[in-house]
Amino acid sequence: MITKGNNVVVGKNVKFGENVTIGHNVVIYDGVEIGSYCIIQDNAVIGKQPTRAKNSILPEVTTLPPTKIGNGVTVGTSAIIYANADISDDVFIADLATVRERVTIGDKTIVGRGVAVENDCNIGAFCKLETNSYITAYSNLGDYVFVAPGVITTNDNYMARSKERYKHFKGITIKTGGRIGANATILPGKVINEDGAVAAGSVVTKDVDTGDIVAGVPARKLKEVSDDQLLKNQ
C-alpha cells in the first residue's frame, strides 16, 4: 500500500515496495526505485538530475540512471537526493540534507539535518554524519565512521586558482571506525586510518595513523585511542 499526501508528483516507471508513506509536495523523478516500509516526508525531492553552471569545471553529463532506495529508509522534510544515488536499507536522511549524484550510502547510516554529501562519494554502513557536516566530492568513508556537527572536508588545494588544480582534485578518506570531532577541517586527500580520531576544532594537514588521536592547528598526535574506545571493543 502507498499512502500519499497532497500535490505529490510521481514520474514515469517509478517502482514502490510495500507500505510506503509519502508526505505533501514530494517530487519523485522517472525510474526511481523505492523499497518497502519507506517514509518520504514533505517537500522531499528524489531522483533529481544535476544541472551544471556555465562556468563549472565539471564535464557535461548526459541523463544519469535513476536513484535506488532500499527498504526501511526515511527521507526527511525538504531533503534532496539526486539521480544515480544508491541508498541502502534502513538509512535515515534527515530534514534539509542533500545527497548528490553517484553517491552510495550503506545500511543503517544516519545523514543528519542539513548535511551535504557531494557527488561521487562512497559512505559505508552504520555511519553517523551529524548536523551541518560537509562531505566533499570524491570522498570515501568506511563503516562505523562518526562525523560530528560542523565538520568541513575539502578537495581543492588550489582554492579555485590555476588550471593545475584540475589534475589534483581529491576527496578525503576516513577508514572504518574513524571519528572526527565538531568543527574540524580535513584538507584534500588526507586519510584518517582505522580508529583514528580528530579532536574538535582541529585542522588535519597530514594523514592520521591507525588508532591515533590528533589535535590542534595543524593537528598533531596527542595520544593513542584507549582500548575501551576501539571499535573492536564496542
Protein Blocks (a to p, Z undefined) as FASTA:
>chain_A
ZZddehiacdehiacdehiacdehiacdehiacdehiacdehiaehiacdddfkbcbdcd
dddddddddehiacdehiacdehiacdehiacdehiacdehiacdehiacdehiacdehi
acdehiacdehiacdehiacdehiacdehiacdfbfngopajklmmmgccddddehiacd
ehiacdehiacdehiacdehiacfbdcdehiacedjddddfbdcdfklpmklZZ
